[in-house]
Amino acid sequence: MKGLKTYFFIFLLCGFSALILSTVSTALDAKQKKARDFYQNNNLLKAANISSKGKKVEQLIKEYITPKLLDEQGNVFTFEEKGINYTNYLEKGARKGFYQDKLKLFYQIKNGGVVIPVNGFGLWDAIYGYIGIAKDGNHIIGMTWYDQKETPGLGAEIEDPQWQVQFKGKTLFHGESFGINFVPKAMMTLLSSAEKTYSVDAISGATLTTEGVQNALTTSLSPYIPLLKKMQNN
């Protein structure tokens, strides 16, 4: 009988604890999502080279950033024109990557540039970021990675603003080639002036993460080349 009471007490304790944890988790979900959205939107602004200091992120997004859609022929549409709900679209395509959709997401910057979502895989898991491109369709104005699970002190450096800032001013198109070249820092001095315009320092000790970033940029941006080419001709 004593043993049954003990088991019953343990059962009640476990059930009560589970209820408390579930309640707390549910209560925090909304706040956690709000914090994630704020961080992601702030990274979107950084990629667009828009400072959020002293201003509300949500207000800046509304004022300077317009989400748009690109079809496979290079035609641009608003979400309203296609009758697509923006929130539902984000929820459906965020994890797999928008570059895989027939209608691909990009963000029009008020000054004429664009921000393109990029994603791929690092050493341990998926990585997600934004790249801002000037209105000339070639020069990078900002690069951010806002979601990654790489090794702290190594691959996780892709989220370090000091590493991201080196992308500013780099070019995506060089002759018949397209993309960004990653080279060890010690080798940068050996590059020609032309090569330096599209090369950045690789992260020391994080070869696989660096390769993941390079592949993510090439794979995510390639479907947007028609858009970038059109921007170059305007």
C-alpha positions as CSV (number, residue, x, y, z in Angstrom):
1,M,0.0,0.0,0.0
2,K,2.8,2.4,0.9
3,G,4.5,1.6,-2.4
4,L,1.3,2.5,-4.3
5,K,1.1,5.8,-2.5
6,T,4.7,6.5,-3.5
7,Y,4.0,5.7,-7.2
8,F,0.9,7.8,-7.1
9,F,2.8,10.8,-5.6
10,I,5.5,10.5,-8.3
11,F,2.8,10.3,-11.0
12,L,1.1,13.4,-9.7
13,L,4.4,15.2,-9.3
14,C,5.4,14.4,-12.9
15,G,2.0,15.4,-14.2
16,F,2.1,18.7,-12.3
17,S,5.6,19.4,-13.5
18,A,4.7,18.6,-17.1
19,L,1.7,20.9,-16.9
20,I,3.8,23.8,-15.5
21,L,6.5,23.3,-18.2
22,S,3.9,23.2,-20.9
23,T,2.1,26.3,-19.7
24,V,5.4,28.3,-19.4
25,S,6.5,27.1,-22.9
26,T,3.2,28.2,-24.4
27,A,3.3,31.5,-22.7
28,L,6.9,32.2,-23.9
29,D,6.2,31.1,-27.5
30,A,4.8,34.4,-28.6
31,K,7.6,36.4,-27.0
32,Q,10.2,34.1,-28.5
33,K,8.7,34.4,-31.9
34,K,8.6,38.2,-31.6
35,A,12.2,38.3,-30.6
36,R,13.2,36.0,-33.6
37,D,11.2,38.2,-36.0
38,F,12.8,41.4,-34.6
39,Y,16.3,39.9,-35.0
40,Q,15.6,38.6,-38.5
41,N,14.1,42.0,-39.6
42,N,17.1,43.8,-38.1
43,N,19.4,41.6,-40.2
44,L,17.3,42.3,-43.2
45,L,17.9,46.1,-42.6
46,K,21.6,45.5,-42.2
47,A,21.8,43.7,-45.5
48,A,20.0,46.6,-47.1
49,N,22.6,48.9,-45.5
50,I,19.9,50.7,-43.4
51,S,20.8,51.7,-39.9
52,S,18.2,51.0,-37.2
53,K,19.9,53.0,-34.5
54,G,17.3,55.1,-32.7
55,K,14.5,54.0,-34.9
56,K,11.9,51.2,-34.7
57,V,12.8,48.2,-36.9
58,E,9.2,47.5,-37.9
59,Q,8.7,51.1,-39.0
60,L,11.9,51.1,-41.1
61,I,10.9,47.8,-42.8
62,K,7.5,49.4,-43.8
63,E,9.2,52.6,-45.0
64,Y,12.2,51.2,-46.9
65,I,11.5,47.5,-47.7
66,T,8.9,46.1,-50.1
67,P,8.6,42.3,-50.5
68,K,8.2,41.2,-54.2
69,L,8.2,38.1,-56.3
70,L,10.3,37.0,-59.2
71,D,9.2,34.4,-61.8
72,E,11.4,32.2,-63.8
73,Q,11.4,34.5,-66.8
74,G,12.7,37.4,-64.7
75,N,9.3,39.2,-64.3
76,V,8.6,41.0,-61.1
77,F,5.3,41.1,-59.2
78,T,3.9,42.3,-56.0
79,F,2.2,39.9,-53.6
80,E,-1.1,41.7,-54.2
81,E,-0.8,41.2,-58.0
82,K,-0.4,37.5,-57.5
83,G,-3.0,37.3,-54.8
84,I,-0.6,35.6,-52.4
85,N,-0.7,36.2,-48.7
86,Y,2.8,37.3,-47.6
87,T,2.7,35.7,-44.1
88,N,1.5,32.4,-45.4
89,Y,4.2,32.4,-48.2
90,L,6.9,33.0,-45.6
91,E,5.7,30.2,-43.3
92,K,5.6,27.8,-46.2
93,G,8.9,28.5,-47.9
94,A,11.2,29.8,-45.1
95,R,12.9,26.5,-44.3
96,K,13.5,25.1,-47.7
97,G,14.6,28.3,-49.3
98,F,12.7,30.8,-51.5
99,Y,15.0,30.4,-54.4
100,Q,13.4,27.0,-55.1
101,D,9.9,28.4,-55.6
102,K,8.5,29.3,-59.0
103,L,7.8,32.7,-57.6
104,K,10.9,33.7,-55.7
105,L,11.0,36.2,-52.8
106,F,13.2,39.2,-52.8
107,Y,13.0,42.6,-51.1
108,Q,13.0,45.9,-53.0
109,I,14.9,48.6,-51.2
110,K,13.6,52.1,-51.5
111,N,16.8,53.4,-53.1
112,G,16.6,50.8,-55.9
113,G,18.7,48.0,-54.5
114,V,17.5,44.6,-53.5
115,V,17.9,42.1,-50.6
116,I,17.8,38.4,-51.5
117,P,17.3,35.6,-48.9
118,V,20.1,33.0,-49.0
119,N,20.3,29.6,-47.3
120,G,22.3,26.4,-47.4
121,F,24.1,24.0,-45.1
122,G,27.1,24.6,-42.9
123,L,29.0,21.9,-41.0
124,W,26.2,21.0,-38.6
125,D,22.9,22.3,-39.8
126,A,21.1,24.8,-42.1
127,I,22.2,28.4,-42.3
128,Y,20.0,31.4,-43.3
129,G,20.9,34.9,-44.2
130,Y,20.4,37.9,-46.4
131,I,22.5,39.6,-49.1
132,G,22.0,43.2,-50.2
133,I,22.8,44.2,-53.7
134,A,23.1,47.7,-55.0
135,K,20.9,49.1,-57.7
136,D,23.6,48.4,-60.3
137,G,22.8,44.7,-59.8
138,N,26.4,43.8,-59.1
139,H,28.0,45.3,-55.9
140,I,27.2,43.9,-52.5
141,I,25.9,46.5,-49.9
142,G,25.4,44.1,-47.0
143,M,25.7,40.5,-45.9
144,T,24.2,38.9,-42.8
145,W,23.6,35.4,-41.4
146,Y,20.9,35.4,-38.7
147,D,20.3,31.7,-38.1
148,Q,23.1,29.1,-37.8
149,K,24.3,26.4,-35.4
150,E,28.0,26.3,-36.3
151,T,30.8,25.7,-33.9
152,P,31.3,28.7,-31.5
153,G,34.6,30.5,-32.2
154,L,34.9,28.8,-35.5
155,G,32.1,28.4,-38.0
156,A,29.8,30.6,-35.9
157,E,31.9,33.5,-36.9
158,I,29.7,33.9,-40.0
159,E,27.3,35.7,-37.7
160,D,30.1,38.1,-36.6
161,P,29.5,41.6,-38.0
162,Q,33.3,42.0,-38.3
163,W,33.4,39.1,-40.7
164,Q,30.3,40.1,-42.6
165,V,31.4,43.7,-43.3
166,Q,34.1,42.5,-45.6
167,F,31.5,41.6,-48.2
168,K,30.5,45.3,-48.7
169,G,31.7,46.5,-52.1
170,K,32.5,43.1,-53.5
171,T,31.1,42.2,-56.9
172,L,29.1,39.2,-58.0
173,F,29.8,39.2,-61.7
174,H,33.4,38.8,-63.0
175,G,33.7,37.9,-66.7
176,E,31.9,34.7,-67.4
177,S,31.9,33.8,-63.7
178,F,29.5,34.6,-60.9
179,G,29.7,34.4,-57.1
180,I,32.1,35.2,-54.2
181,N,35.5,33.6,-53.8
182,F,36.7,32.6,-50.3
183,V,40.5,32.4,-49.8
184,P,42.7,32.1,-46.7
185,K,43.7,35.5,-45.3
186,A,47.4,34.9,-45.9
187,M,46.7,34.4,-49.6
188,M,44.8,37.6,-50.1
189,T,48.0,39.6,-50.9
190,L,48.8,37.1,-53.7
191,L,45.6,37.9,-55.6
192,S,45.4,40.3,-58.5
193,S,43.5,43.6,-58.1
194,A,40.6,42.1,-60.2
195,E,40.5,38.9,-58.0
196,K,40.3,41.0,-54.9
197,T,37.0,42.6,-56.0
198,Y,35.1,39.3,-55.6
199,S,37.2,37.6,-52.9
200,V,36.8,37.5,-49.1
201,D,38.7,36.0,-46.2
202,A,37.7,32.4,-45.4
203,I,37.2,31.6,-41.7
204,S,40.3,30.0,-40.3
205,G,39.7,26.5,-39.0
206,A,36.1,26.4,-40.4
207,T,36.7,25.0,-43.9
208,L,33.4,23.2,-44.2
209,T,31.3,26.1,-42.9
210,T,33.1,28.4,-45.4
211,E,32.4,26.0,-48.2
212,G,28.8,25.9,-47.0
213,V,28.5,29.7,-47.1
214,Q,30.0,29.8,-50.6
215,N,27.7,27.1,-51.9
216,A,24.7,28.8,-50.2
217,L,25.4,32.1,-51.9
218,T,25.9,30.5,-55.4
219,T,22.9,28.2,-55.2
220,S,20.5,30.8,-53.7
221,L,21.6,33.7,-55.9
222,S,21.8,31.9,-59.3
223,P,18.0,31.9,-59.9
224,Y,18.0,35.7,-59.4
225,I,20.6,36.4,-62.1
226,P,17.8,37.5,-64.6
227,L,16.7,40.1,-62.0
228,L,20.3,41.3,-61.4
229,K,21.0,41.5,-65.2
230,K,17.8,43.5,-65.6
231,M,19.0,45.9,-62.9
232,Q,22.4,46.3,-64.7
233,N,20.6,47.3,-67.9
234,N,18.4,50.0,-66.3
